[in-house]
Amino acid sequence: MMNIWIEGTVNDTILIKMNSADNQPILKLSGEIKERWYADYYGFQKQIIIFEPYRATKGDLKIKAKL
């Protein structure tokens, strides 16, 4: 199992993407955030988590990932 937890606040939209900045976001979040995203993980390849501030210019976030 792969888990990503995101908590905090931002003044506009943030994006979380997997493996490439060109991929579609797995999460598009804004405002007060308390989110958990999860997926099956079988260990065949490394996973890269990409945080993109997108339109947000201010905020305070805690991002935790666990395999």
N, C-alpha and C positions, 0 to 999 in steps of 0.2 A: 504494500500500500504506500502511495506517496501522498503526503498531506502538506498543505500550505495554509497557514493561519495569518490573517491580516487584521490588525486592530488599530484604531486611531481616528483622526479626522484630517480632512483635506478640504481646501476651498473650492475645488473643482474636480474634474475627472482624472483618474489614474488608470493605467492598463497593466495587466500582468500577462506575459506571454511565455511560451515554452520553446526552448531550443534555438529560436531565431527571431531577430527583431522584425523580420518580414512576415512572420506567421500572424494569423488572426489571434486576438487576445482570448485567453481563457477566462479572464475576469475584467470587467469594466466597472469601476467603483467610484463613488463620490460621497462627500459629506461625512457623516458619522459612520464608521466602518467597523463591523465585527463579522468577519467572514471566514468560513473554512471551505477549502476546495480540496477534493481528494479524487484519486484515480488508482486503478490497479497498476502495479509496477512489478515487472518480472526480472529486472536487472540485466537486460540484454544490451542496453546502451546507457551512457551517462545522460542525465537530465540537466538542462540549464534553465534557470528561472530568470526572466528578464523583467525588471521593474521599469516602467516608462511613465514619467510624470504627466505626459500628455498635456492637458490644459491646467493642471494644478500648479500653483506657484508658492503655496504655503501649506503647512500641515505638519503633523507629527504622527508617524506610523511605526508600528512594530511588525516586522514580517519574519515569520518562522517557517522553516521547511524541514521535513523529516521523511526519510525513506524507511 
